[in-house]
Amino acid sequence: MKNSKQTKRHEPSTLGLRLWTFTGAALLNLFVFILLLVYLSPLSYMIVTSLKTRTQLQDSKAPILPATPRTFEYQGKVLDVYEVPIGNQIRDLALYDPHIKYSGFIDPSNPNAGVIQWTGYYRSLNKAYTPQITFDNYIQLWKTIKYPHV
């Protein structure tokens, strides 16, 4: 007599196996890609740093990518440009009269408007930078190191 409750062996479907194989391969590739990025990050940092100017390397608030600080010439003086919060916006203004508690700025886009008074310590502001790649470090290296001539 046969038992009405026959035990069936549960076989995995081919769709489930293919899905598991794809997911496993994708996770392995993602892990290898992240490991490769971590491994190569010092090399990319070295290349980006070699394209920066000395001024940018010395400024702790400078952007990560190569750039040069913006300046503005006003009445024969070269002024540094800072990102100054005024109201609800941040404006790029040239530092004209620096003080500890307040400072005077000139708007480079409208210098005839006069001095703009800003309350605060100007050293707490970020300098404005313009993206610029420089190869001066490579030129200096080429001139400094004596390569053998054949």
N, CA, C and O atoms as a GROMACS GRO file, in nm:
protein
  600
    1MET      N    1   0.083  -0.117   0.000
    1MET     CA    2   0.000   0.000   0.000
    1MET      C    3   0.088   0.124   0.000
    1MET      O    4   0.186   0.134   0.073
    2LYS      N    5   0.049   0.215  -0.083
    2LYS     CA    6   0.127   0.338  -0.096
    2LYS      C    7   0.082   0.439   0.006
    2LYS      O    8  -0.036   0.451   0.038
    3ASN      N    9   0.179   0.511   0.057
    3ASN     CA   10   0.151   0.618   0.152
    3ASN      C   11   0.101   0.738   0.072
    3ASN      O   12   0.161   0.774  -0.030
    4SER      N   13  -0.007   0.799   0.117
    4SER     CA   14  -0.062   0.913   0.045
    4SER      C   15   0.029   1.035   0.052
    4SER      O   16   0.024   1.125  -0.032
    5LYS      N   17   0.111   1.035   0.152
    5LYS     CA   18   0.205   1.147   0.165
    5LYS      C   19   0.341   1.100   0.118
    5LYS      O   20   0.426   1.060   0.198
    6GLN      N   21   0.361   1.106  -0.009
    6GLN     CA   22   0.491   1.066  -0.062
    6GLN      C   23   0.588   1.182  -0.048
    6GLN      O   24   0.551   1.298  -0.070
    7THR      N   25   0.710   1.151  -0.012
    7THR     CA   26   0.810   1.255   0.003
    7THR      C   27   0.871   1.285  -0.133
    7THR      O   28   0.919   1.196  -0.203
    8LYS      N   29   0.869   1.411  -0.168
    8LYS     CA   30   0.926   1.455  -0.296
    8LYS      C   31   1.060   1.521  -0.267
    8LYS      O   32   1.075   1.598  -0.172
    9ARG      N   33   1.155   1.490  -0.348
    9ARG     CA   34   1.284   1.557  -0.337
    9ARG      C   35   1.274   1.693  -0.404
    9ARG      O   36   1.225   1.705  -0.517
   10HIS      N   37   1.320   1.795  -0.332
   10HIS     CA   38   1.312   1.930  -0.386
   10HIS      C   39   1.440   1.958  -0.464
   10HIS      O   40   1.547   1.969  -0.406
   11GLU      N   41   1.428   1.970  -0.591
   11GLU     CA   42   1.541   1.998  -0.680
   11GLU      C   43   1.546   2.149  -0.704
   11GLU      O   44   1.442   2.210  -0.732
   12PRO      N   45   1.663   2.212  -0.694
   12PRO     CA   46   1.672   2.355  -0.723
   12PRO      C   47   1.645   2.381  -0.871
   12PRO      O   48   1.684   2.303  -0.958
   13SER      N   49   1.580   2.491  -0.895
   13SER     CA   50   1.549   2.524  -1.035
   13SER      C   51   1.673   2.583  -1.101
   13SER      O   52   1.761   2.638  -1.036
   14THR      N   53   1.676   2.570  -1.231
   14THR     CA   54   1.791   2.623  -1.305
   14THR      C   55   1.791   2.775  -1.300
   14THR      O   56   1.898   2.837  -1.304
   15LEU      N   57   1.674   2.837  -1.291
   15LEU     CA   58   1.667   2.983  -1.281
   15LEU      C   59   1.729   3.031  -1.151
   15LEU      O   60   1.803   3.129  -1.150
   16GLY      N   61   1.701   2.962  -1.041
   16GLY     CA   62   1.758   2.998  -0.912
   16GLY      C   63   1.909   2.982  -0.910
   16GLY      O   64   1.979   3.066  -0.853
   17LEU      N   65   1.960   2.877  -0.972
   17LEU     CA   66   2.105   2.858  -0.978
   17LEU      C   67   2.173   2.966  -1.061
   17LEU      O   68   2.278   3.017  -1.024
   18ARG      N   69   2.111   3.001  -1.173
   18ARG     CA   70   2.170   3.106  -1.257
   18ARG      C   71   2.168   3.241  -1.187
   18ARG      O   72   2.262   3.318  -1.197
   19LEU      N   73   2.058   3.269  -1.114
   19LEU     CA   74   2.049   3.395  -1.039
   19LEU      C   75   2.155   3.399  -0.930
   19LEU      O   76   2.219   3.502  -0.910
   20TRP      N   77   2.174   3.290  -0.858
   20TRP     CA   78   2.275   3.284  -0.753
   20TRP      C   79   2.416   3.298  -0.811
   20TRP      O   80   2.501   3.365  -0.753
   21THR      N   81   2.441   3.235  -0.924
   21THR     CA   82   2.572   3.245  -0.990
   21THR      C   83   2.599   3.389  -1.033
   21THR      O   84   2.710   3.440  -1.014
   22PHE      N   85   2.499   3.454  -1.091
   22PHE     CA   86   2.515   3.594  -1.134
   22PHE      C   87   2.540   3.686  -1.015
   22PHE      O   88   2.628   3.771  -1.019
   23THR      N   89   2.460   3.668  -0.908
   23THR     CA   90   2.476   3.753  -0.790
   23THR      C   91   2.612   3.733  -0.725
   23THR      O   92   2.676   3.829  -0.685
   24GLY      N   93   2.655   3.608  -0.715
   24GLY     CA   94   2.787   3.580  -0.657
   24GLY      C   95   2.899   3.641  -0.739
   24GLY      O   96   2.994   3.698  -0.683
   25ALA      N   97   2.890   3.630  -0.871
   25ALA     CA   98   2.993   3.688  -0.958
   25ALA      C   99   2.992   3.841  -0.948
   25ALA      O  100   3.098   3.903  -0.947
   26ALA      N  101   2.873   3.901  -0.940
   26ALA     CA  102   2.864   4.047  -0.930
   26ALA      C  103   2.924   4.095  -0.799
   26ALA      O  104   2.995   4.196  -0.797
   27LEU      N  105   2.895   4.026  -0.689
   27LEU     CA  106   2.952   4.065  -0.559
   27LEU      C  107   3.104   4.049  -0.557
   27LEU      O  108   3.175   4.133  -0.502
   28LEU      N  109   3.153   3.942  -0.617
   28LEU     CA  110   3.298   3.921  -0.624
   28LEU      C  111   3.365   4.031  -0.707
   28LEU      O  112   3.470   4.083  -0.668
   29ASN      N  113   3.305   4.066  -0.820
   29ASN     CA  114   3.360   4.173  -0.903
   29ASN      C  115   3.357   4.307  -0.831
   29ASN      O  116   3.452   4.386  -0.842
   30LEU      N  117   3.250   4.335  -0.757
   30LEU     CA  118   3.241   4.459  -0.681
   30LEU      C  119   3.349   4.464  -0.574
   30LEU      O  120   3.413   4.568  -0.556
   31PHE      N  121   3.371   4.355  -0.504
   31PHE     CA  122   3.476   4.349  -0.402
   31PHE      C  123   3.614   4.371  -0.464
   31PHE      O  124   3.694   4.446  -0.408
   32VAL      N  125   3.642   4.308  -0.576
   32VAL     CA  126   3.772   4.324  -0.643
   32VAL      C  127   3.789   4.468  -0.691
   32VAL      O  128   3.898   4.523  -0.681
   33PHE      N  129   3.683   4.530  -0.744
   33PHE     CA  130   3.690   4.668  -0.791
   33PHE      C  131   3.719   4.763  -0.675
   33PHE      O  132   3.802   4.853  -0.689
   34ILE      N  133   3.652   4.746  -0.562
   34ILE     CA  134   3.676   4.832  -0.445
   34ILE      C  135   3.818   4.812  -0.394
   34ILE      O  136   3.885   4.909  -0.358
   35LEU      N  137   3.864   4.689  -0.390
   35LEU     CA  138   4.001   4.661  -0.347
   35LEU      C  139   4.102   4.727  -0.441
   35LEU      O  140   4.204   4.779  -0.395
   36LEU      N  141   4.076   4.724  -0.570
   36LEU     CA  142   4.164   4.788  -0.668
   36LEU      C  143   4.167   4.940  -0.649
   36LEU      O  144   4.274   5.001  -0.658
   37LEU      N  145   4.051   5.002  -0.623
   37LEU     CA  146   4.047   5.146  -0.598
   37LEU      C  147   4.128   5.184  -0.475
   37LEU      O  148   4.202   5.283  -0.476
   38VAL      N  149   4.114   5.106  -0.368
   38VAL     CA  150   4.189   5.135  -0.246
   38VAL      C  151   4.339   5.117  -0.271
   38VAL      O  152   4.420   5.195  -0.222
   39TYR      N  153   4.374   5.016  -0.346
   39TYR     CA  154   4.515   4.989  -0.374
   39TYR      C  155   4.579   5.099  -0.459
   39TYR      O  156   4.695   5.134  -0.438
   40LEU      N  157   4.504   5.155  -0.555
   40LEU     CA  158   4.559   5.255  -0.647
   40LEU      C  159   4.540   5.398  -0.600
   40LEU      O  160   4.590   5.491  -0.664
   41SER      N  161   4.468   5.420  -0.490
   41SER     CA  162   4.443   5.557  -0.445
   41SER      C  163   4.570   5.635  -0.412
   41SER      O  164   4.573   5.755  -0.442
   42PRO      N  165   4.675   5.577  -0.353
   42PRO     CA  166   4.797   5.657  -0.333
   42PRO      C  167   4.860   5.705  -0.463
   42PRO      O  168   4.914   5.815  -0.469
   43LEU      N  169   4.852   5.624  -0.567
   43LEU     CA  170   4.908   5.664  -0.696
   43LEU      C  171   4.829   5.782  -0.754
   43LEU      O  172   4.888   5.878  -0.804
   44SER      N  173   4.697   5.775  -0.747
   44SER     CA  174   4.617   5.887  -0.800
   44SER      C  175   4.638   6.013  -0.717
   44SER      O  176   4.642   6.123  -0.772
   45TYR      N  177   4.652   5.999  -0.584
   45TYR     CA  178   4.679   6.115  -0.499
   45TYR      C  179   4.814   6.178  -0.535
   45TYR      O  180   4.827   6.300  -0.538
   46MET      N  181   4.914   6.095  -0.563
   46MET     CA  182   5.047   6.144  -0.599
   46MET      C  183   5.042   6.222  -0.731
   46MET      O  184   5.104   6.327  -0.743
   47ILE      N  185   4.968   6.172  -0.827
   47ILE     CA  186   4.959   6.240  -0.956
   47ILE      C  187   4.886   6.374  -0.941
   47ILE      O  188   4.931   6.475  -0.995
   48VAL      N  189   4.774   6.375  -0.868
   48VAL     CA  190   4.700   6.499  -0.849
   48VAL      C  191   4.784   6.601  -0.773
   48VAL      O  192   4.784   6.719  -0.807
   49THR      N  193   4.856   6.557  -0.670
   49THR     CA  194   4.940   6.647  -0.591
   49THR      C  195   5.054   6.704  -0.674
   49THR      O  196   5.094   6.819  -0.654
   50SER      N  197   5.108   6.625  -0.766
   50SER     CA  198   5.219   6.675  -0.848
   50SER      C  199   5.176   6.785  -0.944
   50SER      O  200   5.260   6.859  -0.995
   51LEU      N  201   5.047   6.798  -0.968
   51LEU     CA  202   4.996   6.901  -1.059
   51LEU      C  203   4.953   7.028  -0.987
   51LEU      O  204   4.900   7.120  -1.050
   52LYS      N  205   4.974   7.034  -0.855
   52LYS     CA  206   4.936   7.151  -0.776
   52LYS      C  207   5.053   7.248  -0.762
   52LYS      O  208   5.169   7.209  -0.778
   53THR      N  209   5.021   7.373  -0.731
   53THR     CA  210   5.126   7.472  -0.705
   53THR      C  211   5.167   7.463  -0.558
   53THR      O  212   5.096   7.403  -0.476
   54ARG      N  213   5.279   7.521  -0.526
   54ARG     CA  214   5.327   7.522  -0.388
   54ARG      C  215   5.230   7.597  -0.296
   54ARG      O  216   5.209   7.556  -0.181
   55THR      N  217   5.172   7.705  -0.345
   55THR     CA  218   5.077   7.782  -0.266
   55THR      C  219   4.956   7.697  -0.227
   55THR      O  220   4.910   7.703  -0.113
   56GLN      N  221   4.906   7.620  -0.321
   56GLN     CA  222   4.790   7.536  -0.292
   56GLN      C  223   4.827   7.425  -0.193
   56GLN      O  224   4.746   7.389  -0.107
   57LEU      N  225   4.946   7.370  -0.204
   57LEU     CA  226   4.987   7.265  -0.110
   57LEU      C  227   5.000   7.318   0.032
   57LEU      O  228   4.976   7.245   0.128
   58GLN      N  229   5.037   7.445   0.047
   58GLN     CA  230   5.055   7.502   0.180
   58GLN      C  231   4.924   7.549   0.243
   58GLN      O  232   4.919   7.570   0.364
   59ASP      N  233   4.819   7.564   0.164
   59ASP     CA  234   4.690   7.611   0.215
   59ASP      C  235   4.606   7.491   0.257
   59ASP      O  236   4.572   7.406   0.174
   60SER      N  237   4.573   7.483   0.386
   60SER     CA  238   4.496   7.368   0.436
   60SER      C  239   4.351   7.370   0.390
   60SER      O  240   4.285   7.266   0.392
   61LYS      N  241   4.301   7.485   0.348
   61LYS     CA  242   4.162   7.495   0.302
   61LYS      C  243   4.150   7.490   0.150
   61LYS      O  244   4.043   7.515   0.095
   62ALA      N  245   4.258   7.459   0.082
   62ALA     CA  246   4.257   7.456  -0.064
   62ALA      C  247   4.177   7.335  -0.113
   62ALA      O  248   4.165   7.235  -0.042
   63PRO      N  249   4.121   7.344  -0.234
   63PRO     CA  250   4.047   7.230  -0.289
   63PRO      C  251   4.140   7.112  -0.320
   63PRO      O  252   4.261   7.128  -0.328
   64ILE      N  253   4.082   6.996  -0.335
   64ILE     CA  254   4.159   6.874  -0.359
   64ILE      C  255   4.221   6.876  -0.499
   64ILE      O  256   4.337   6.837  -0.516
   65LEU      N  257   4.146   6.920  -0.597
   65LEU     CA  258   4.197   6.921  -0.734
   65LEU      C  259   4.287   7.042  -0.757
   65LEU      O  260   4.274   7.142  -0.686
   66PRO      N  261   4.378   7.035  -0.855
   66PRO     CA  262   4.471   7.147  -0.880
   66PRO      C  263   4.398   7.277  -0.914
   66PRO      O  264   4.307   7.280  -0.997
   67ALA      N  265   4.440   7.384  -0.846
   67ALA     CA  266   4.380   7.516  -0.867
   67ALA      C  267   4.478   7.622  -0.818
   67ALA      O  268   4.572   7.593  -0.745
   68THR      N  269   4.453   7.746  -0.859
   68THR     CA  270   4.534   7.858  -0.811
   68THR      C  271   4.442   7.959  -0.742
   68THR      O  272   4.327   7.976  -0.783
   69PRO      N  273   4.494   8.025  -0.638
   69PRO     CA  274   4.410   8.125  -0.570
   69PRO      C  275   4.383   8.244  -0.661
   69PRO      O  276   4.471   8.290  -0.733
   70ARG      N  277   4.260   8.293  -0.656
   70ARG     CA  278   4.222   8.408  -0.737
   70ARG      C  279   4.272   8.536  -0.672
   70ARG      O  280   4.273   8.548  -0.549
   71THR      N  281   4.312   8.630  -0.754
   71THR     CA  282   4.354   8.762  -0.707
   71THR      C  283   4.285   8.868  -0.791
   71THR      O  284   4.230   8.841  -0.898
   72PHE      N  285   4.289   8.992  -0.738
   72PHE     CA  286   4.229   9.106  -0.807
   72PHE      C  287   4.318   9.225  -0.785
   72PHE      O  288   4.360   9.252  -0.672
   73GLU      N  289   4.349   9.297  -0.892
   73GLU     CA  290   4.434   9.416  -0.881
   73GLU      C  291   4.345   9.539  -0.865
   73GLU      O  292   4.257   9.566  -0.947
   74TYR      N  293   4.371   9.613  -0.757
   74TYR     CA  294   4.291   9.732  -0.727
   74TYR      C  295   4.384   9.842  -0.679
   74TYR      O  296   4.454   9.826  -0.579
   75GLN      N  297   4.384   9.953  -0.749
   75GLN     CA  298   4.467  10.069  -0.717
   75GLN      C  299   4.614  10.031  -0.700
   75GLN      O  300   4.681  10.077  -0.608
   76GLY      N  301   4.663   9.948  -0.791
   76GLY     CA  302   4.804   9.909  -0.791
   76GLY      C  303   4.840   9.800  -0.690
   76GLY      O  304   4.957   9.761  -0.683
   77LYS      N  305   4.744   9.751  -0.613
   77LYS     CA  306   4.770   9.645  -0.516
   77LYS      C  307   4.704   9.516  -0.563
   77LYS      O  308   4.593   9.519  -0.617
   78VAL      N  309   4.772   9.405  -0.543
   78VAL     CA  310   4.715   9.273  -0.575
   78VAL      C  311   4.648   9.221  -0.448
   78VAL      O  312   4.712   9.201  -0.345
   79LEU      N  313   4.518   9.199  -0.457
   79LEU     CA  314   4.437   9.157  -0.342
   79LEU      C  315   4.393   9.012  -0.358
   79LEU      O  316   4.361   8.968  -0.468
   80ASP      N  317   4.391   8.937  -0.246
   80ASP     CA  318   4.340   8.800  -0.247
   80ASP      C  319   4.188   8.803  -0.249
   80ASP      O  320   4.126   8.889  -0.186
   81VAL      N  321   4.129   8.708  -0.321
   81VAL     CA  322   3.983   8.698  -0.331
   81VAL      C  323   3.937   8.587  -0.237
   81VAL      O  324   3.992   8.477  -0.238
   82TYR      N  325   3.833   8.617  -0.157
   82TYR     CA  326   3.778   8.523  -0.060
   82TYR      C  327   3.631   8.498  -0.090
   82TYR      O  328   3.565   8.579  -0.154
   83GLU      N  329   3.581   8.384  -0.041
   83GLU     CA  330   3.438   8.352  -0.049
   83GLU      C  331   3.373   8.407   0.077
   83GLU      O  332   3.389   8.350   0.185
   84VAL      N  333   3.298   8.517   0.063
   84VAL     CA  334   3.243   8.589   0.177
   84VAL      C  335   3.092   8.568   0.184
   84VAL      O  336   3.022   8.595   0.087
   85PRO      N  337   3.041   8.518   0.300
   85PRO     CA  338   2.895   8.504   0.313
   85PRO      C  339   2.832   8.640   0.346
   85PRO      O  340   2.861   8.701   0.449
   86ILE      N  341   2.746   8.685   0.257
   86ILE     CA  342   2.673   8.811   0.277
   86ILE      C  343   2.526   8.780   0.254
   86ILE      O  344   2.486   8.744   0.144
   87GLY      N  345   2.448   8.795   0.360
   87GLY     CA  346   2.306   8.761   0.350
   87GLY      C  347   2.290   8.610   0.333
   87GLY      O  348   2.347   8.532   0.410
   88ASN      N  349   2.213   8.570   0.233
   88ASN     CA  350   2.190   8.428   0.206
   88ASN      C  351   2.277   8.374   0.095
   88ASN      O  352   2.255   8.263   0.047
   89GLN      N  353   2.375   8.451   0.052
   89GLN     CA  354   2.460   8.408  -0.060
   89GLN      C  355   2.607   8.422  -0.024
   89GLN      O  356   2.645   8.492   0.069
   90ILE      N  357   2.690   8.351  -0.102
   90ILE     CA  358   2.835   8.360  -0.085
   90ILE      C  359   2.890   8.432  -0.208
   90ILE      O  360   2.868   8.389  -0.322
   91ARG      N  361   2.961   8.542  -0.184
   91ARG     CA  362   3.016   8.622  -0.294
   91ARG      C  363   3.168   8.617  -0.291
   91ARG      O  364   3.229   8.608  -0.184
   92ASP      N  365   3.228   8.623  -0.408
   92ASP     CA  366   3.373   8.630  -0.420
   92ASP      C  367   3.414   8.776  -0.415
   92ASP      O  368   3.388   8.853  -0.508
   93LEU      N  369   3.479   8.815  -0.303
   93LEU     CA  370   3.520   8.954  -0.282
   93LEU      C  371   3.669   8.960  -0.251
   93LEU      O  372   3.725   8.868  -0.192
   94ALA      N  373   3.732   9.070  -0.294
   94ALA     CA  374   3.875   9.091  -0.271
   94ALA      C  375   3.897   9.160  -0.138
   94ALA      O  376   3.831   9.260  -0.108
   95LEU      N  377   3.989   9.108  -0.057
   95LEU     CA  378   4.018   9.164   0.075
   95LEU      C  379   4.100   9.292   0.058
   95LEU      O  380   4.212   9.288   0.008
   96TYR      N  381   4.042   9.405   0.101
   96TYR     CA  382   4.106   9.534   0.085
   96TYR      C  383   4.163   9.586   0.216
   96TYR      O  384   4.276   9.634   0.220
   97ASP      N  385   4.086   9.577   0.323
   97ASP     CA  386   4.125   9.633   0.452
   97ASP      C  387   4.104   9.528   0.562
   97ASP      O  388   3.997   9.522   0.622
   98PRO      N  389   4.206   9.443   0.589
   98PRO     CA  390   4.187   9.335   0.687
   98PRO      C  391   4.199   9.383   0.832
   98PRO      O  392   4.287   9.462   0.865
   99HIS      N  393   4.108   9.336   0.915
   99HIS     CA  394   4.110   9.360   1.059
   99HIS      C  395   4.065   9.232   1.129
   99HIS      O  396   4.021   9.137   1.064
  100ILE      N  397   4.076   9.230   1.262
  100ILE     CA  398   4.040   9.110   1.337
  100ILE      C  399   3.888   9.096   1.349
  100ILE      O  400   3.836   8.986   1.330
  101LYS      N  401   3.817   9.202   1.380
  101LYS     CA  402   3.673   9.192   1.404
  101LYS      C  403   3.589   9.228   1.282
  101LYS      O  404   3.473   9.188   1.272
  102TYR      N  405   3.644   9.303   1.190
  102TYR     CA  406   3.573   9.339   1.068
  102TYR      C  407   3.676   9.357   0.958
  102TYR      O  408   3.795   9.375   0.985
  103SER      N  409   3.630   9.353   0.834
  103SER     CA  410   3.722   9.372   0.722
  103SER      C  411   3.648   9.443   0.609
  103SER      O  412   3.526   9.438   0.599
  104GLY      N  413   3.727   9.511   0.526
  104GLY     CA  414   3.672   9.578   0.409
  104GLY      C  415   3.704   9.500   0.284
  104GLY      O  416   3.819   9.460   0.263
  105PHE      N  417   3.604   9.479   0.200
  105PHE     CA  418   3.620   9.403   0.076
  105PHE      C  419   3.579   9.486  -0.042
  105PHE      O  420   3.497   9.578  -0.030
  106ILE      N  421   3.636   9.454  -0.157
  106ILE     CA  422   3.601   9.517  -0.285
  106ILE      C  423   3.541   9.409  -0.374
  106ILE      O  424   3.593   9.298  -0.381
  107ASP      N  425   3.432   9.443  -0.441
  107ASP     CA  426   3.370   9.349  -0.535
  107ASP      C  427   3.446   9.357  -0.668
  107ASP      O  428   3.443   9.461  -0.733
  108PRO      N  429   3.514   9.249  -0.710
  108PRO     CA  430   3.590   9.253  -0.836
  108PRO      C  431   3.503   9.279  -0.959
  108PRO      O  432   3.551   9.332  -1.059
  109SER      N  433   3.375   9.240  -0.953
  109SER     CA  434   3.288   9.264  -1.068
  109SER      C  435   3.237   9.407  -1.073
  109SER      O  436   3.192   9.453  -1.178
  110ASN      N  437   3.244   9.480  -0.958
  110ASN     CA  438   3.200   9.620  -0.954
  110ASN      C  439   3.287   9.697  -0.854
  110ASN      O  440   3.241   9.730  -0.745
  111PRO      N  441   3.414   9.725  -0.890
  111PRO     CA  442   3.503   9.792  -0.796
  111PRO      C  443   3.463   9.937  -0.766
  111PRO      O  444   3.504   9.991  -0.664
  112ASN      N  445   3.385   9.999  -0.852
  112ASN     CA  446   3.345  10.138  -0.830
  112ASN      C  447   3.239  10.151  -0.721
  112ASN      O  448   3.209  10.263  -0.679
  113ALA      N  449   3.182  10.040  -0.675
  113ALA     CA  450   3.080  10.046  -0.570
  113ALA      C  451   3.140  10.080  -0.435
  113ALA      O  452   3.067  10.117  -0.342
  114GLY      N  453   3.272  10.070  -0.422
  114GLY     CA  454   3.338  10.106  -0.297
  114GLY      C  455   3.362   9.987  -0.207
  114GLY      O  456   3.346   9.871  -0.246
  115VAL      N  457   3.400  10.019  -0.085
  115VAL     CA  458   3.437   9.915   0.012
  115VAL      C  459   3.311   9.858   0.077
  115VAL      O  460   3.222   9.931   0.118
  116ILE      N  461   3.306   9.724   0.085
  116ILE     CA  462   3.196   9.654   0.151
  116ILE      C  463   3.246   9.608   0.287
  116ILE      O  464   3.343   9.532   0.295
  117GLN      N  465   3.182   9.654   0.394
  117GLN     CA  466   3.221   9.615   0.530
  117GLN      C  467   3.161   9.479   0.563
  117GLN      O  468   3.043   9.454   0.539
  118TRP      N  469   3.244   9.391   0.618
  118TRP     CA  470   3.198   9.258   0.661
  118TRP      C  471   3.244   9.236   0.804
  118TRP      O  472   3.361   9.260   0.836
  119THR      N  473   3.155   9.193   0.890
  119THR     CA  474   3.187   9.169   1.030
  119THR      C  475   3.231   9.025   1.047
  119THR      O  476   3.157   8.932   1.013
  120GLY      N  477   3.350   9.007   1.099
  120GLY     CA  478   3.406   8.874   1.120
  120GLY      C  479   3.555   8.874   1.092
  120GLY      O  480   3.609   8.970   1.039
  121TYR      N  481   3.619   8.764   1.129
  121TYR     CA  482   3.763   8.750   1.109
  121TYR      C  483   3.789   8.691   0.972
  121TYR      O  484   3.744   8.580   0.943
  122TYR      N  485   3.860   8.763   0.888
  122TYR     CA  486   3.877   8.723   0.748
  122TYR      C  487   3.953   8.592   0.733
  122TYR      O  488   3.939   8.525   0.631
  123ARG      N  489   4.034   8.553   0.831
  123ARG     CA  490   4.110   8.427   0.819
  123ARG      C  491   4.021   8.304   0.834
  123ARG      O  492   4.064   8.193   0.805
  124SER      N  493   3.898   8.324   0.879
  124SER     CA  494   3.805   8.212   0.887
  124SER      C  495   3.740   8.183   0.752
  124SER      O  496   3.670   8.083   0.737
  125LEU      N  497   3.761   8.270   0.654
  125LEU     CA  498   3.702   8.255   0.522
  125LEU      C  499   3.789   8.165   0.434
  125LEU      O  500   3.909   8.151   0.456
  126ASN      N  501   3.726   8.106   0.334
  126ASN     CA  502   3.799   8.027   0.234
  126ASN      C  503   3.840   8.117   0.119
  126ASN      O  504   3.764   8.203   0.075
  127LYS      N  505   3.962   8.095   0.069
  127LYS     CA  506   4.005   8.168  -0.050
  127LYS      C  507   3.931   8.114  -0.171
  127LYS      O  508   3.894   7.996  -0.175
  128ALA      N  509   3.911   8.199  -0.269
  128ALA     CA  510   3.848   8.158  -0.394
  128ALA      C  511   3.957   8.103  -0.486
  128ALA      O  512   4.061   8.166  -0.502
  129TYR      N  513   3.933   7.989  -0.546
  129TYR     CA  514   4.030   7.924  -0.633
  129TYR      C  515   3.973   7.907  -0.772
  129TYR      O  516   3.852   7.890  -0.791
  130THR      N  517   4.062   7.912  -0.871
  130THR     CA  518   4.029   7.885  -1.011
  130THR      C  519   4.100   7.756  -1.051
  130THR      O  520   4.220   7.744  -1.031
  131PRO      N  521   4.027   7.659  -1.108
  131PRO     CA  522   4.093   7.534  -1.148
  131PRO      C  523   4.205   7.560  -1.249
  131PRO      O  524   4.185   7.629  -1.349
  132GLN      N  525   4.321   7.504  -1.221
  132GLN     CA  526   4.435   7.520  -1.311
  132GLN      C  527   4.537   7.410  -1.284
  132GLN      O  528   4.581   7.390  -1.171
  133ILE      N  529   4.572   7.340  -1.390
  133ILE     CA  530   4.675   7.236  -1.380
  133ILE      C  531   4.808   7.299  -1.419
  133ILE      O  532   4.817   7.372  -1.518
  134THR      N  533   4.912   7.270  -1.341
  134THR     CA  534   5.044   7.323  -1.372
  134THR      C  535   5.145   7.209  -1.382
  134THR      O  536   5.142   7.115  -1.303
  135PHE      N  537   5.232   7.219  -1.478
  135PHE     CA  538   5.338   7.119  -1.497
  135PHE      C  539   5.474   7.174  -1.452
  135PHE      O  540   5.578   7.119  -1.488
  136ASP      N  541   5.473   7.283  -1.375
  136ASP     CA  542   5.598   7.346  -1.330
  136ASP      C  543   5.682   7.251  -1.245
  136ASP      O  544   5.805   7.256  -1.251
  137ASN      N  545   5.617   7.166  -1.167
  137ASN     CA  546   5.694   7.072  -1.084
  137ASN      C  547   5.773   6.975  -1.170
  137ASN      O  548   5.886   6.940  -1.136
  138TYR      N  549   5.716   6.931  -1.282
  138TYR     CA  550   5.787   6.840  -1.372
  138TYR      C  551   5.901   6.912  -1.444
  138TYR      O  552   6.008   6.855  -1.465
  139ILE      N  553   5.879   7.038  -1.480
  139ILE     CA  554   5.985   7.116  -1.545
  139ILE      C  555   6.101   7.137  -1.448
  139ILE      O  556   6.217   7.124  -1.487
  140GLN      N  557   6.070   7.171  -1.323
  140GLN     CA  558   6.174   7.190  -1.223
  140GLN      C  559   6.249   7.059  -1.197
  140GLN      O  560   6.372   7.061  -1.182
  141LEU      N  561   6.179   6.948  -1.192
  141LEU     CA  562   6.244   6.818  -1.173
  141LEU      C  563   6.338   6.787  -1.289
  141LEU      O  564   6.449   6.739  -1.268
  142TRP      N  565   6.294   6.814  -1.410
  142TRP     CA  566   6.375   6.786  -1.530
  142TRP      C  567   6.504   6.870  -1.528
  142TRP      O  568   6.610   6.823  -1.571
  143LYS      N  569   6.494   6.994  -1.480
  143LYS     CA  570   6.613   7.082  -1.475
  143LYS      C  571   6.706   7.045  -1.359
  143LYS      O  572   6.827   7.063  -1.369
  144THR      N  573   6.650   6.994  -1.249
  144THR     CA  574   6.729   6.966  -1.130
  144THR      C  575   6.807   6.835  -1.140
  144THR      O  576   6.925   6.830  -1.107
  145ILE      N  577   6.740   6.730  -1.185
  145ILE     CA  578   6.805   6.597  -1.190
  145ILE      C  579   6.889   6.589  -1.317
  145ILE      O  580   6.844   6.624  -1.426
  146LYS      N  581   7.011   6.542  -1.299
  146LYS     CA  582   7.103   6.526  -1.412
  146LYS      C  583   7.082   6.387  -1.473
  146LYS      O  584   7.132   6.287  -1.421
  147TYR      N  585   7.007   6.383  -1.583
  147TYR     CA  586   6.985   6.256  -1.651
  147TYR      C  587   7.107   6.224  -1.737
  147TYR      O  588   7.167   6.315  -1.794
  148PRO      N  589   7.143   6.096  -1.746
  148PRO     CA  590   7.259   6.062  -1.829
  148PRO      C  591   7.230   6.086  -1.978
  148PRO      O  592   7.123   6.053  -2.029
  149HIS      N  593   7.326   6.145  -2.044
  149HIS     CA  594   7.312   6.171  -2.186
  149HIS      C  595   7.387   6.062  -2.263
  149HIS      O  596   7.502   6.029  -2.230
  150VAL      N  597   7.323   6.009  -2.361
  150VAL     CA  598   7.384   5.900  -2.438
  150VAL      C  599   7.452   5.953  -2.560
  150VAL      O  600   7.508   5.875  -2.637
   0.00000   0.00000   0.00000
